[in-house]
Amino acid sequence: MTGVAAPSAAPLPHATVAWSLIRALLSIVLLVGLYFLAPLDGLLLLPLGLTLTVAAAVLVGVSAWQMSAIAASDHPRLRGIEALAVTVPLYILVFAGEYYAMSVQDAANFTVAGLTRVDTLYFAVTIFSSVGFGDISAASQAARVLVTVQMILNLIVLGAGIRVFVGVARRTREGLGGSPVMAARDEST
């Protein structure tokens, strides 16, 4: 130990942080807007397995694109926040759309008949957050299977998904000239 303090990471300009947060918020607003405007009744014409497979492919593709954007970013932590602001709502909205289509197809799929898009979004968020108020629940076997799939995937999204985005941001930060110590200190602030 020489008594020389390690250089600290320079703070990000406020405009950079603000613009990143605005992009994240706009992404969420766009996704939710698309959810309410998309013709989800068309999902009724397709088998549930097919729509879930396509949705999974879209989520994997979006996640891969977001990881490459984090890796290419000059501000990987901020880009990681933006990536989460896209992928987590997209994930929730995919299930909300499936629940809506199931509700329209057969009101007996859920304990409440005539679910709206707001109802199914609310239901998907309560499943994601593991709150489970019980006011809406899956009644049919197909709906219970889909809810079970969402609950299992929630664990993966929350555990592995977020860890992957944070890991890419950390490795990118270290690759931009920051030492692992500086990157760890920067991650904790």
C-alpha positions as CSV (number, residue, x, y, z in Angstrom):
1,M,0.0,0.0,0.0
2,T,1.5,3.3,-1.1
3,G,-1.1,5.5,0.3
4,V,-2.2,6.7,-3.2
5,A,-6.0,6.6,-3.6
6,A,-7.4,4.7,-6.5
7,P,-9.0,7.0,-9.1
8,S,-12.8,7.1,-8.8
9,A,-15.1,6.7,-11.7
10,A,-16.3,10.0,-13.2
11,P,-20.0,10.7,-12.6
12,L,-22.2,10.6,-15.6
13,P,-23.6,13.8,-16.9
14,H,-27.1,14.5,-15.8
15,A,-28.3,14.9,-19.4
16,T,-27.0,11.4,-20.2
17,V,-28.8,9.9,-17.2
18,A,-32.0,11.8,-18.0
19,W,-32.0,10.8,-21.6
20,S,-31.5,7.2,-20.7
21,L,-34.4,7.3,-18.2
22,I,-36.6,9.0,-20.8
23,R,-35.8,6.3,-23.4
24,A,-36.7,3.6,-20.8
25,L,-40.0,5.3,-19.9
26,L,-40.9,5.8,-23.6
27,S,-40.1,2.1,-24.2
28,I,-42.6,1.1,-21.5
29,V,-45.2,3.5,-22.7
30,L,-44.8,2.2,-26.3
31,L,-45.1,-1.4,-25.2
32,V,-48.2,-0.8,-23.1
33,G,-49.7,1.2,-25.9
34,L,-49.1,-1.6,-28.3
35,Y,-50.7,-4.1,-25.9
36,F,-53.9,-2.0,-25.8
37,L,-54.0,-1.4,-29.5
38,A,-52.9,-4.8,-30.9
39,P,-55.6,-7.1,-32.3
40,L,-55.1,-9.7,-29.7
41,D,-58.3,-11.5,-30.8
42,G,-56.2,-12.9,-33.6
43,L,-54.4,-15.0,-31.1
44,L,-57.6,-17.1,-30.8
45,L,-57.0,-18.5,-34.3
46,L,-53.6,-19.9,-33.4
47,P,-52.7,-22.8,-31.0
48,L,-51.5,-21.6,-27.6
49,G,-48.3,-23.6,-28.0
50,L,-47.5,-21.8,-31.2
51,T,-48.1,-18.3,-29.8
52,L,-46.0,-19.1,-26.8
53,T,-43.2,-20.4,-28.9
54,V,-43.3,-17.2,-31.1
55,A,-43.4,-15.1,-28.0
56,A,-40.5,-16.9,-26.5
57,A,-38.5,-16.4,-29.7
58,V,-39.3,-12.7,-29.7
59,L,-38.3,-12.4,-26.0
60,V,-35.0,-14.2,-26.7
61,G,-34.3,-12.1,-29.7
62,V,-35.0,-8.9,-27.9
63,S,-32.9,-10.0,-24.9
64,A,-30.0,-10.9,-27.3
65,W,-30.3,-7.5,-29.0
66,Q,-30.4,-5.7,-25.6
67,M,-27.2,-7.6,-24.4
68,S,-25.4,-6.6,-27.6
69,A,-26.5,-3.0,-27.0
70,I,-25.2,-3.1,-23.5
71,A,-21.9,-4.5,-24.7
72,A,-21.6,-1.8,-27.3
73,S,-22.6,1.1,-25.0
74,D,-20.3,3.7,-23.5
75,H,-22.6,3.6,-20.4
76,P,-23.4,0.0,-19.9
77,R,-25.2,0.4,-16.5
78,L,-27.6,2.9,-18.0
79,R,-28.1,0.7,-21.1
80,G,-28.8,-2.2,-18.7
81,I,-31.6,-0.2,-17.1
82,E,-33.0,0.5,-20.5
83,A,-32.8,-3.2,-21.4
84,L,-34.7,-4.2,-18.3
85,A,-37.3,-1.5,-19.1
86,V,-37.9,-3.2,-22.4
87,T,-37.6,-6.9,-21.6
88,V,-39.5,-7.1,-18.3
89,P,-42.6,-5.3,-19.5
90,L,-42.5,-7.2,-22.8
91,Y,-42.4,-10.4,-20.8
92,I,-45.4,-9.4,-18.6
93,L,-47.4,-8.1,-21.6
94,V,-46.9,-11.4,-23.5
95,F,-48.6,-13.2,-20.7
96,A,-51.3,-10.6,-20.4
97,G,-52.0,-11.0,-24.1
98,E,-52.3,-14.7,-23.7
99,Y,-54.6,-14.4,-20.7
100,Y,-56.8,-11.9,-22.6
101,A,-57.1,-14.3,-25.6
102,M,-57.9,-17.2,-23.3
103,S,-60.6,-15.1,-21.5
104,V,-62.2,-14.1,-24.8
105,Q,-62.0,-17.6,-26.1
106,D,-63.8,-19.1,-23.1
107,A,-64.9,-17.1,-20.1
108,A,-64.6,-20.3,-18.0
109,N,-60.8,-20.1,-18.2
110,F,-60.8,-17.7,-15.3
111,T,-62.9,-17.2,-12.2
112,V,-64.1,-13.8,-13.5
113,A,-65.9,-13.6,-16.8
114,G,-65.4,-11.0,-19.4
115,L,-61.8,-10.0,-18.5
116,T,-60.6,-6.8,-20.1
117,R,-57.1,-6.0,-21.2
118,V,-56.6,-4.0,-18.0
119,D,-57.8,-7.1,-16.0
120,T,-55.4,-9.4,-17.7
121,L,-52.5,-7.0,-17.4
122,Y,-53.3,-6.7,-13.7
123,F,-53.5,-10.5,-13.4
124,A,-50.1,-10.9,-15.2
125,V,-48.5,-8.3,-12.9
126,T,-49.9,-10.0,-9.8
127,I,-48.5,-13.3,-11.0
128,F,-45.1,-11.7,-11.8
129,S,-44.9,-10.0,-8.4
130,S,-46.2,-13.2,-6.7
131,V,-48.8,-11.1,-4.8
132,G,-51.7,-13.2,-6.0
133,F,-54.7,-11.3,-4.5
134,G,-57.1,-14.1,-5.5
135,D,-59.7,-11.9,-7.1
136,I,-58.9,-13.4,-10.5
137,S,-57.5,-16.9,-10.8
138,A,-57.1,-19.6,-13.4
139,A,-60.1,-21.9,-13.5
140,S,-59.4,-24.2,-16.5
141,Q,-56.6,-26.7,-16.9
142,A,-55.2,-24.7,-19.8
143,A,-55.2,-21.5,-17.9
144,R,-53.6,-23.1,-14.8
145,V,-50.8,-24.6,-17.0
146,L,-50.1,-21.1,-18.5
147,V,-50.1,-19.5,-15.1
148,T,-47.7,-22.2,-13.8
149,V,-45.4,-21.6,-16.8
150,Q,-45.4,-17.9,-16.0
151,M,-44.6,-18.6,-12.4
152,I,-41.7,-20.8,-13.3
153,L,-40.4,-18.4,-15.9
154,N,-40.7,-15.6,-13.4
155,L,-38.0,-17.2,-11.3
156,I,-35.8,-17.5,-14.3
157,V,-36.4,-14.0,-15.5
158,L,-35.8,-12.5,-12.0
159,G,-32.8,-14.7,-11.3
160,A,-30.9,-15.5,-14.4
161,G,-32.3,-12.8,-16.7
162,I,-31.4,-9.8,-14.5
163,R,-28.0,-11.4,-13.6
164,V,-27.1,-11.8,-17.3
165,F,-27.9,-8.1,-18.0
166,V,-25.9,-7.0,-15.0
167,G,-23.0,-9.3,-15.9
168,V,-22.8,-7.9,-19.4
169,A,-22.9,-4.4,-18.1
170,R,-20.2,-5.2,-15.6
171,R,-17.9,-6.9,-18.1
172,T,-18.4,-4.0,-20.5
173,R,-17.6,-1.5,-17.8
174,E,-14.4,-3.3,-17.0
175,G,-13.6,-3.4,-20.7
176,L,-14.0,0.3,-21.0
177,G,-10.9,0.9,-18.8
178,G,-12.4,0.6,-15.4
179,S,-10.8,-1.9,-13.1
180,P,-13.0,-4.6,-11.5
181,V,-12.7,-2.6,-8.2
182,M,-13.9,0.6,-9.9
183,A,-16.6,-1.3,-11.7
184,A,-17.8,-2.9,-8.4
185,R,-17.7,0.5,-6.7
186,D,-19.6,2.0,-9.7
187,E,-22.2,-0.7,-9.6
188,S,-22.9,-0.1,-5.9
189,T,-23.6,3.6,-6.3
